[in-house]
Amino acid sequence: MTKPGRDRNGMQAEIILTANGGKCAHIKAGETVTIQAYIEVPENAGEVTSICYDFKDVWVLPDPDAYPIKGDFKRTLENGVHGAISTITHVYQEPGVYFASARVTTNRYGDENAAFTQVKNMDRVRIIVEA
């Protein structure tokens, strides 16, 4: 996996979201899809403080119910660069095309309680559910 976050020199974390290992997953209704987030924070930009998921992506910003599912993550440290990995599963019962998304937040000091200094970024994956 390439890690462009190291080269950007910005503040936003790079998040790469996959569904069953790719950017698009084809599943049957009632099957489980595994969604993984690979996160890398640019050097000296802090640490991951949270990740939240939305499996249907039907909201319009600003929406307080956007990203209603708080996810777990494991922080990583590779060659002095902070990051995280998060995995979650979901079952779609109805056929259709869904755009699942994840929003990651970071803080320069890794402080999840610093409400005004959280930096956000997000990514989406497409999930095609067949009958």
DSSP file with accessible surface (Angstrom, degrees, kcal/mol):
  #  RESIDUE AA STRUCTURE BP1 BP2  ACC     N-H-->O    O-->H-N    N-H-->O    O-->H-N    TCO  KAPPA ALPHA  PHI   PSI    X-CA   Y-CA   Z-CA
    1    1 A M              0   0  132      0, 0.0     2,-0.2     0, 0.0     0, 0.0   0.000 360.0 360.0 360.0 129.0    0.0    0.0    0.0
    2    2 A T        -     0   0  117      1,-0.1     0, 0.0     2,-0.0     0, 0.0  -0.526 360.0-150.8 -77.5 150.8    1.4    3.4   -0.9
    3    3 A K    >   +     0   0   68     -2,-0.2     3,-1.2     1,-0.1     4,-0.3  -0.710  23.0 168.5-126.9  79.9    1.4    6.0    1.8
    4    4 A P  T >>  +     0   0   48      0, 0.0     3,-1.2     0, 0.0     4,-0.9   0.677  64.8  82.2 -68.8 -15.0    1.1    9.5    0.3
    5    5 A G  H 3> S+     0   0    0      1,-0.3     4,-0.6     2,-0.2     3,-0.4   0.837  85.0  59.9 -59.0 -29.9    0.4   11.1    3.7
    6    6 A R  H <4 S+     0   0   72     -3,-1.2    -1,-0.3     1,-0.2    37,-0.2   0.798 108.5  43.2 -66.8 -28.9    4.1   11.1    4.4
    7    7 A D  H <4 S+     0   0  131     -3,-1.2    -1,-0.2    -4,-0.3    -2,-0.2   0.581  97.8  72.5 -94.6 -12.3    4.7   13.3    1.3
    8    8 A R  H  < S-     0   0   95     -4,-0.9    -1,-0.1    -3,-0.4    -2,-0.1   0.777  74.8-154.7 -77.1 -30.2    1.9   15.8    1.6
    9    9 A N     <  +     0   0  141     -4,-0.6     2,-0.1     1,-0.2    -3,-0.1   0.812  52.7 121.8  58.6  31.2    3.2   17.8    4.6
   10   10 A G  S    S-     0   0   31     -5,-0.3    -1,-0.2     2,-0.2    -2,-0.0  -0.275  73.1-111.5-105.0-163.8   -0.3   18.8    5.5
   11   11 A M  S    S+     0   0   73     -2,-0.1     2,-0.2    -3,-0.1   108,-0.1   0.688  82.6  93.0-104.5 -26.4   -2.4   18.3    8.6
   12   12 A Q  S    S-     0   0   87     29,-0.1    -2,-0.2     1,-0.1     2,-0.1  -0.511  74.5-122.5 -76.4 139.8   -5.1   15.9    7.4
   13   13 A A        -     0   0    2     -2,-0.2     2,-0.5   106,-0.2    28,-0.2  -0.428  23.1-120.2 -71.5 150.9   -4.6   12.2    7.9
   14   14 A E  E     -A   40   0A  48     26,-3.2    26,-2.4    -2,-0.1     2,-0.5  -0.833  31.9-168.9 -90.4 126.2   -4.7   10.0    4.8
   15   15 A I  E     -A   39   0A   7     -2,-0.5     2,-0.5    24,-0.2    24,-0.2  -0.980  10.3-170.5-121.3 128.7   -7.5    7.4    5.1
   16   16 A I  E     -A   38   0A  43     22,-2.5    22,-2.4    -2,-0.5     2,-0.4  -0.975  11.0-164.7-118.4 113.8   -7.9    4.5    2.7
   17   17 A L  E     -A   37   0A   0     -2,-0.5     2,-0.3    20,-0.2    20,-0.2  -0.817   7.1-176.1-101.0 137.4  -11.1    2.7    3.2
   18   18 A T  E     -A   36   0A  17     18,-2.7    18,-2.2    -2,-0.4     2,-0.5  -0.955  18.1-151.6-130.6 152.2  -11.7   -0.8    1.7
   19   19 A A  E >  S-AB  35  22A   1      3,-3.4     3,-1.8    -2,-0.3    16,-0.2  -0.991  88.8 -17.7-121.7 118.1  -14.7   -3.2    1.6
   20   20 A N  T 3  S-     0   0   84     14,-3.3    -1,-0.1    -2,-0.5    15,-0.1   0.863 132.9 -50.5  50.5  36.1  -13.8   -6.8    1.4
   21   21 A G  T 3  S+     0   0   66     13,-0.4    -1,-0.3     1,-0.2     2,-0.2   0.396 124.6  69.0  90.9  -1.7  -10.3   -5.7    0.4
   22   22 A G  B <  S-B   19   0A  27     -3,-1.8    -3,-3.4     1,-0.0    -1,-0.2  -0.810  88.5-103.3-138.5 179.4  -11.2   -3.3   -2.5
   23   23 A K  S    S+     0   0   99     -2,-0.2   103,-2.3    -5,-0.2     2,-0.4   0.625 110.5  36.4 -80.3 -13.6  -12.9    0.0   -3.3
   24   24 A C  E    S-e  126   0B  42    101,-0.2     2,-0.4    -5,-0.2   103,-0.2  -0.991  70.7-167.2-140.5 130.2  -16.1   -1.8   -4.4
   25   25 A A  E     -e  127   0B   5    101,-2.3   103,-3.1    -2,-0.4     2,-0.5  -0.953   9.1-154.3-119.5 139.8  -17.5   -5.0   -3.0
   26   26 A H  E     +e  128   0B 116     -2,-0.4     2,-0.3   101,-0.2   103,-0.2  -0.968  30.0 157.5-110.0 120.7  -20.3   -7.2   -4.5
   27   27 A I  E     -e  129   0B   5    101,-2.6   103,-2.8    -2,-0.5     2,-0.3  -0.884  39.5-110.4-136.4 168.2  -22.2   -9.2   -1.9
   28   28 A K  E >   -e  130   0B 100     -2,-0.3     3,-2.3   101,-0.2    64,-0.2  -0.703  49.7 -87.1 -94.5 151.1  -25.6  -10.9   -1.5
   29   29 A A  T 3  S+     0   0   34    101,-2.8    64,-0.2    -2,-0.3     3,-0.1  -0.341 118.0  26.1 -56.2 134.3  -28.3   -9.5    0.8
   30   30 A G  T 3  S+     0   0   39     62,-3.0    -1,-0.3     1,-0.3     2,-0.2   0.268  95.4 119.4  92.0 -11.1  -27.7  -10.9    4.3
   31   31 A E    <   -     0   0   90     -3,-2.3    61,-0.9    61,-0.3     2,-0.4  -0.542  66.2-113.0 -84.2 156.4  -24.0  -11.4    3.8
   32   32 A T  E     - C   0  91A  76     -2,-0.2     2,-0.4    59,-0.2    59,-0.2  -0.700  24.2-159.3 -90.0 136.1  -21.4   -9.7    5.9
   33   33 A V  E     - C   0  90A   0     57,-2.9    57,-2.0    -2,-0.4     2,-0.6  -0.930  10.4-142.0-112.0 138.9  -19.0   -7.1    4.4
   34   34 A T  E     - C   0  89A  53     -2,-0.4   -14,-3.3    55,-0.2     2,-0.5  -0.912  14.2-164.6-103.4 123.1  -15.7   -6.3    6.2
   35   35 A I  E     -AC  19  88A   1     53,-3.3    53,-2.5    -2,-0.6     2,-0.4  -0.929   7.0-172.8-110.5 126.6  -14.8   -2.6    6.0
   36   36 A Q  E     -AC  18  87A  53    -18,-2.2   -18,-2.7    -2,-0.5     2,-0.5  -0.960  10.0-158.3-122.1 140.6  -11.2   -1.7    6.9
   37   37 A A  E     -AC  17  86A   0     49,-2.9    49,-2.2    -2,-0.4     2,-0.5  -0.975   1.2-165.7-117.8 126.9   -9.6    1.8    7.3
   38   38 A Y  E     -AC  16  85A  66    -22,-2.4   -22,-2.5    -2,-0.5     2,-0.4  -0.973  17.1-171.4-108.8 122.1   -5.9    2.3    7.0
   39   39 A I  E     -AC  15  84A   9     45,-2.9    45,-2.0    -2,-0.5     2,-0.4  -0.937  13.6-177.6-123.3 135.9   -4.9    5.7    8.4
   40   40 A E  E     -AC  14  83A  12    -26,-2.4   -26,-3.2    -2,-0.4    43,-0.3  -0.997  14.0-150.9-132.7 130.0   -1.6    7.6    8.2
   41   41 A V        -     0   0    1     41,-2.9    41,-0.3    -2,-0.4   -28,-0.1  -0.834  30.0-108.8 -98.6 130.3   -1.0   10.9    9.9
   42   42 A P    >   -     0   0    2      0, 0.0     3,-2.1     0, 0.0     4,-0.2  -0.215  53.1 -77.5 -55.1 150.4    1.5   13.2    8.2
   43   43 A E  T 3  S+     0   0  123      1,-0.3    38,-0.1   -38,-0.2    37,-0.0  -0.194 116.4   5.3 -54.3 133.9    4.8   13.6   10.2
   44   44 A N  T 3  S+     0   0  134     36,-0.3    -1,-0.3    -3,-0.1     3,-0.1   0.643 100.6 108.4  65.0  18.0    4.5   16.0   13.2
   45   45 A A  S <  S-     0   0    2     -3,-2.1     2,-0.3     1,-0.3    -2,-0.1   0.436  80.0-116.9-102.6  -1.1    0.7   16.3   12.6
   46   46 A G        -     0   0   10     -4,-0.2    -1,-0.3    -5,-0.1     2,-0.3  -0.772  35.0 -55.3 114.6-151.9   -0.4   14.3   15.6
   47   47 A E  E     -F  107   0B  54     60,-2.4    60,-2.0    -2,-0.3    63,-0.3  -0.918  50.9 -89.2-136.3 159.7   -2.3   11.1   16.3
   48   48 A V  E     +F  106   0B   1     -2,-0.3    58,-0.3    35,-0.2    64,-0.1  -0.462  36.3 177.2 -68.2 135.1   -5.6    9.6   15.4
   49   49 A T  E     -     0   0B   3     56,-3.1     2,-0.3     1,-0.4    57,-0.2   0.628  60.1  -8.4-113.6 -24.5   -8.3   10.4   18.0
   50   50 A S  E     -F  105   0B  18     55,-1.4    55,-2.4    22,-0.0    -1,-0.4  -0.983  45.7-155.7-164.6 161.4  -11.4    8.8   16.6
   51   51 A I  E     -FG 104  71B   0     20,-0.5    20,-3.0    -2,-0.3     2,-0.3  -0.986  15.6-174.9-141.6 135.4  -13.0    7.0   13.7
   52   52 A C  E     -FG 103  70B  16     51,-2.2    51,-2.7    -2,-0.3     2,-0.3  -0.965   9.0-149.5-130.7 150.1  -16.7    6.9   12.9
   53   53 A Y  E     -FG 102  69B   2     16,-3.3    16,-2.2    -2,-0.3     2,-0.4  -0.853  12.6-169.0-121.4 154.2  -18.6    5.0   10.3
   54   54 A D  E     -F  101   0B  14     47,-2.4    47,-3.0    -2,-0.3    12,-0.0  -0.968   4.3-168.8-138.2 121.3  -21.8    5.5    8.2
   55   55 A F  S    S+     0   0   15     -2,-0.4    -1,-0.1    45,-0.2    47,-0.0   0.638  85.4  33.4 -88.4 -13.7  -23.0    2.4    6.3
   56   56 A K  S    S-     0   0  117     42,-0.1    43,-0.5    45,-0.1    -1,-0.1   0.661  79.9-154.5-116.1 -25.1  -25.7    4.2    4.1
   57   57 A D        +     0   0   30      1,-0.1     9,-0.0    44,-0.1    43,-0.0   0.907  46.3 134.4  53.8  52.8  -24.3    7.7    3.5
   58   58 A V        +     0   0  125      2,-0.0    -1,-0.1     0, 0.0     2,-0.1   0.337  36.4 107.2-112.6   6.6  -27.7    9.3    3.0
   59   59 A W        -     0   0   38      6,-0.1     2,-0.4     4,-0.1     4,-0.1  -0.304  58.8-139.1 -83.7 166.3  -27.2   12.5    5.1
   60   60 A V        -     0   0  116      2,-0.1     6,-0.1    -2,-0.1    -2,-0.0  -0.997  42.6 -81.3-125.1 127.8  -26.6   16.0    4.1
   61   61 A L  S    S+     0   0  114     -2,-0.4     2,-0.0     1,-0.2     0, 0.0  -0.430 111.7  43.6 -71.2 148.4  -24.1   18.1    5.9
   62   62 A P  S    S+     0   0  133      0, 0.0    -1,-0.2     0, 0.0    -2,-0.1   0.451  81.4 145.0 -81.2 128.4  -24.3   19.6    8.5
   63   63 A D    >   -     0   0   49      1,-0.1     3,-1.8    -4,-0.1    -2,-0.1  -0.982  42.2-152.9-131.9 119.2  -26.1   16.6   10.0
   64   64 A P  T 3  S+     0   0  126      0, 0.0    -1,-0.1     0, 0.0    -3,-0.0   0.716  98.3  56.2 -65.9 -17.4  -25.6   15.7   13.7
   65   65 A D  T 3  S+     0   0  118     -3,-0.0     2,-0.1     3,-0.0    -6,-0.1   0.378  77.4 120.9 -94.3   2.8  -26.5   12.1   12.8
   66   66 A A  S <  S+     0   0    8     -3,-1.8   -12,-0.1     1,-0.2   -13,-0.0  -0.445  81.7  12.0 -64.5 140.4  -23.7   11.8   10.2
   67   67 A Y  S    S+     0   0   15     -2,-0.1    -1,-0.2     1,-0.1   -13,-0.2   0.974  77.2 174.7  55.4  63.3  -21.3    9.0   11.0
   68   68 A P        +     0   0   84      0, 0.0     2,-0.7     0, 0.0   -14,-0.2   0.641  52.4  77.5 -77.3 -11.6  -23.4    7.5   13.8
   69   69 A I  E     -G   53   0B  59    -16,-2.2   -16,-3.3     0, 0.0     2,-0.4  -0.866  69.6-148.5-109.2 114.3  -21.2    4.4   14.5
   70   70 A K  E     -G   52   0B 138     -2,-0.7   -18,-0.2   -18,-0.2     2,-0.2  -0.666  21.2-152.7 -79.2 126.7  -18.1    5.0   16.6
   71   71 A G  E     -G   51   0B   5    -20,-3.0   -20,-0.5    -2,-0.4     2,-0.3  -0.610   9.9-121.5-100.0 160.6  -15.4    2.5   15.5
   72   72 A D        -     0   0  143     15,-0.3    15,-0.3    -2,-0.2     2,-0.3  -0.694  31.9-175.9 -92.5 152.3  -12.5    1.0   17.4
   73   73 A F        -     0   0   60     -2,-0.3     2,-0.5    13,-0.2    13,-0.2  -0.983  23.5-137.4-146.9 156.5   -9.0    1.5   16.1
   74   74 A K  E     -D   85   0A 160     11,-2.6    11,-1.9    -2,-0.3     2,-0.1  -0.977  27.6-130.8-115.0 121.6   -5.5    0.4   16.9
   75   75 A R  E     -D   84   0A 104     -2,-0.5     2,-0.3     9,-0.2     9,-0.3  -0.419  23.9-162.0 -69.3 147.2   -2.8    3.1   16.7
   76   76 A T  E     -D   83   0A  50      7,-2.4     7,-2.1   -37,-0.1     2,-0.4  -0.896  12.8-162.5-126.7 158.3    0.3    2.3   14.7
   77   77 A L  E     +D   82   0A 111     -2,-0.3     2,-0.4     5,-0.2     5,-0.2  -0.935  15.3 171.3-142.9 113.7    3.8    3.8   14.6
   78   78 A E  E >  S-D   81   0A  88      3,-2.5     3,-1.8    -2,-0.4    -2,-0.0  -0.973  72.0 -21.5-130.4 117.5    6.0    3.1   11.7
   79   79 A N  T 3  S-     0   0  139     -2,-0.4    -1,-0.1     1,-0.3     3,-0.1   0.883 127.5 -50.9  52.7  40.4    9.4    4.9   11.1
   80   80 A G  T 3  S+     0   0   52      1,-0.2     2,-0.5   -37,-0.0   -36,-0.3   0.513 113.7 119.7  80.3   3.5    8.2    7.8   13.4
   81   81 A V  E <   - D   0  78A  10     -3,-1.8    -3,-2.5   -38,-0.1    -1,-0.2  -0.907  55.9-140.3-107.3 124.5    4.9    8.2   11.5
   82   82 A H  E     + D   0  77A  60     -2,-0.5   -41,-2.9   -36,-0.3     2,-0.3  -0.482  35.8 139.3 -80.9 151.9    1.7    7.7   13.4
   83   83 A G  E     -CD  40  76A   3     -7,-2.1    -7,-2.4   -43,-0.3     2,-0.3  -0.876  30.7-136.3-164.0-164.6   -1.4    6.0   12.0
   84   84 A A  E     -CD  39  75A   1    -45,-2.0   -45,-2.9    -9,-0.3     2,-0.4  -0.980   3.8-143.2-163.8 161.5   -4.1    3.5   12.8
   85   85 A I  E     -CD  38  74A  68    -11,-1.9   -11,-2.6    -2,-0.3     2,-0.4  -0.997  18.5-177.1-131.6 136.2   -6.0    0.5   11.5
   86   86 A S  E     -C   37   0A   2    -49,-2.2   -49,-2.9    -2,-0.4     2,-0.4  -0.999   4.3-171.7-135.6 138.8   -9.7    0.0   12.1
   87   87 A T  E     +C   36   0A  73     -2,-0.4     2,-0.3   -15,-0.3   -15,-0.3  -0.995  11.3 163.4-131.5 137.0  -11.9   -3.0   11.0
   88   88 A I  E     -C   35   0A  36    -53,-2.5   -53,-3.3    -2,-0.4     2,-0.3  -0.976  20.9-144.4-147.5 152.9  -15.7   -3.2   11.3
   89   89 A T  E     -C   34   0A  81     -2,-0.3     2,-0.3   -55,-0.2   -55,-0.2  -0.871  15.1-178.9-120.0 157.2  -18.3   -5.5    9.7
   90   90 A H  E     -C   33   0A  49    -57,-2.0   -57,-2.9    -2,-0.3     2,-0.5  -0.989  18.4-142.3-151.7 151.6  -21.9   -4.8    8.5
   91   91 A V  E     -C   32   0A  48     -2,-0.3     2,-0.6   -59,-0.2   -59,-0.2  -0.979  10.5-154.9-118.9 123.8  -24.8   -6.8    7.0
   92   92 A Y        -     0   0    4    -61,-0.9   -62,-3.0    -2,-0.5   -61,-0.3  -0.889   8.6-174.3 -95.9 122.7  -27.0   -5.2    4.4
   93   93 A Q        +     0   0  129     -2,-0.6    -1,-0.1   -64,-0.2   -64,-0.1   0.746  64.9  59.9 -87.7 -27.2  -30.4   -6.8    4.3
   94   94 A E  S    S-     0   0  129    -65,-0.1    35,-0.1   -66,-0.1   -64,-0.1  -0.853  86.5-113.3-108.3 139.2  -31.8   -5.1    1.3
   95   95 A P        +     0   0   65      0, 0.0     2,-0.3     0, 0.0    35,-0.2  -0.292  65.5  93.8 -62.7 151.3  -30.5   -5.1   -2.3
   96   96 A G  E    S- H   0 129B  30     33,-2.3    33,-3.4    -4,-0.1     2,-0.5  -0.901  75.9 -70.6 153.8-178.3  -29.1   -1.9   -3.6
   97   97 A V  E     - H   0 128B  85     -2,-0.3     2,-0.3    31,-0.2    31,-0.2  -0.948  48.9-174.9-109.9 123.5  -26.0    0.2   -4.1
   98   98 A Y  E     - H   0 127B  39     29,-3.1    29,-3.2    -2,-0.5     2,-0.6  -0.894  21.0-150.1-119.9 148.2  -24.6    1.7   -0.8
   99   99 A F  E     - H   0 126B  93    -43,-0.5     2,-0.2    -2,-0.3    27,-0.2  -0.902  18.0-165.3-118.2  97.8  -21.7    4.1   -0.2
  100  100 A A  E     - H   0 125B   1     25,-1.3    25,-2.5    -2,-0.6     2,-0.3  -0.592  12.0-171.7 -79.9 144.4  -20.3    3.3    3.2
  101  101 A S  E     -FH  54 124B   1    -47,-3.0   -47,-2.4    -2,-0.2     2,-0.4  -0.945  16.5-156.6-137.8 159.6  -18.0    6.0    4.6
  102  102 A A  E     -FH  53 123B   0     21,-2.2    21,-1.7    -2,-0.3     2,-0.5  -0.994   5.0-157.5-135.4 140.3  -15.6    6.6    7.5
  103  103 A R  E     -FH  52 122B  59    -51,-2.7   -51,-2.2    -2,-0.4     2,-0.4  -0.986  10.2-164.9-119.3 126.7  -14.5    9.8    9.0
  104  104 A V  E     -FH  51 121B   1     17,-2.7    17,-1.9    -2,-0.5     2,-0.4  -0.862   1.6-160.2-109.0 142.8  -11.2    9.9   11.0
  105  105 A T  E     -FH  50 120B   7    -55,-2.4   -56,-3.1    -2,-0.4   -55,-1.4  -0.950   8.0-174.4-122.0 146.7  -10.2   12.7   13.3
  106  106 A T  E     -FH  48 119B   1     13,-2.1    13,-2.9    -2,-0.4     2,-0.3  -0.911   9.6-158.7-132.5 161.6   -6.7   13.6   14.5
  107  107 A N  E >   -F   47   0B   4    -60,-2.0   -60,-2.4    -2,-0.3     3,-1.8  -0.994  28.5-123.4-141.3 140.9   -5.2   16.0   16.9
  108  108 A R  T 3  S+     0   0  117      9,-0.4   -62,-0.1    -2,-0.3    -1,-0.1   0.828 115.9  32.7 -53.5 -33.5   -1.6   17.3   17.0
  109  109 A Y  T 3  S-     0   0  193      2,-0.1    -1,-0.3   -63,-0.1     3,-0.1   0.297 113.8-110.1-107.7   8.1   -1.2   16.1   20.6
  110  110 A G    <   +     0   0   16     -3,-1.8     2,-0.9   -63,-0.3    -2,-0.1   0.717  67.2 150.4  72.1  20.9   -3.5   13.0   20.4
  111  111 A D    >   -     0   0   72      1,-0.2     3,-1.2     6,-0.1    -1,-0.2  -0.757  28.9-173.8 -94.0 105.0   -6.1   14.7   22.6
  112  112 A E  T 3  S+     0   0  115     -2,-0.9    -1,-0.2     1,-0.2   -63,-0.1   0.674  82.3  60.4 -73.0 -13.6   -9.6   13.5   21.8
  113  113 A N  T 3  S+     0   0  133      1,-0.1     2,-1.6     3,-0.0    -1,-0.2   0.521  73.2 100.1 -91.4  -4.5  -11.1   16.0   24.2
  114  114 A A    X   -     0   0   24     -3,-1.2     3,-1.5     1,-0.2     4,-0.1  -0.614  54.8-176.2 -82.0  86.3   -9.7   19.1   22.4
  115  115 A A  G >  S+     0   0   76     -2,-1.6     3,-0.5     1,-0.3    -1,-0.2   0.772  73.0  47.2 -60.9 -31.4  -13.0   19.9   20.6
  116  116 A F  G 3  S+     0   0  205      1,-0.2    -1,-0.3    -3,-0.1    -2,-0.1   0.442 108.3  53.1 -95.9   1.1  -11.7   22.8   18.5
  117  117 A T  G <  S+     0   0   80     -3,-1.5    -9,-0.4    -6,-0.1     2,-0.4   0.081  71.7 124.7-125.2  26.8   -8.5   21.3   17.2
  118  118 A Q    <   -     0   0   41     -3,-0.5     2,-0.5   -11,-0.1   -11,-0.2  -0.715  47.4-151.4 -85.8 132.1   -9.7   18.1   15.6
  119  119 A V  E     - H   0 106B  38    -13,-2.9   -13,-2.1    -2,-0.4     2,-0.3  -0.916  16.8-158.5-106.0 128.7   -8.7   17.7   12.0
  120  120 A K  E     + H   0 105B 110     -2,-0.5     2,-0.3   -15,-0.2   -15,-0.2  -0.784  20.3 163.4-113.4 151.7  -11.0   15.5    9.9
  121  121 A N  E     - H   0 104B  41    -17,-1.9   -17,-2.7    -2,-0.3     2,-0.3  -0.960  13.2-165.9-153.8 160.4  -10.9   13.5    6.7
  122  122 A M  E     - H   0 103B  59     -2,-0.3     2,-0.3   -19,-0.2   -19,-0.2  -0.942   8.8-164.7-146.0 165.6  -13.0   10.8    5.2
  123  123 A D  E     - H   0 102B  41    -21,-1.7   -21,-2.2    -2,-0.3     2,-0.3  -0.962  11.2-148.2-147.5 160.6  -13.2    8.1    2.5
  124  124 A R  E     - H   0 101B 105     -2,-0.3     2,-0.3   -23,-0.2   -23,-0.2  -0.924   4.9-163.6-129.8 157.2  -15.9    6.1    0.9
  125  125 A V  E     - H   0 100B   3    -25,-2.5   -25,-1.3    -2,-0.3     2,-0.5  -0.955  21.5-125.5-134.6 153.9  -16.4    2.6   -0.6
  126  126 A R  E     -eH  24  99B 108   -103,-2.3  -101,-2.3    -2,-0.3     2,-0.5  -0.867  20.5-168.8-101.8 135.4  -19.2    1.3   -2.8
  127  127 A I  E     -eH  25  98B   0    -29,-3.2   -29,-3.1    -2,-0.5     2,-0.6  -0.982   5.6-160.1-126.4 118.9  -21.0   -1.8   -1.8
  128  128 A I  E     -eH  26  97B  33   -103,-3.1  -101,-2.6    -2,-0.5     2,-0.6  -0.895   9.3-163.8-101.5 116.8  -23.3   -3.5   -4.3
  129  129 A V  E     -eH  27  96B   5    -33,-3.4   -33,-2.3    -2,-0.6     2,-0.3  -0.908   5.1-165.8-107.2 122.0  -25.9   -5.8   -2.6
  130  130 A E  E      e   28   0B  86   -103,-2.8  -101,-2.8    -2,-0.6    -2,-0.0  -0.722 360.0 360.0-105.6 155.7  -27.7   -8.3   -4.8
  131  131 A A              0   0  101     -2,-0.3    -1,-0.1  -103,-0.2   -37,-0.1  -0.200 360.0 360.0 -67.0 360.0  -30.8  -10.3   -4.0
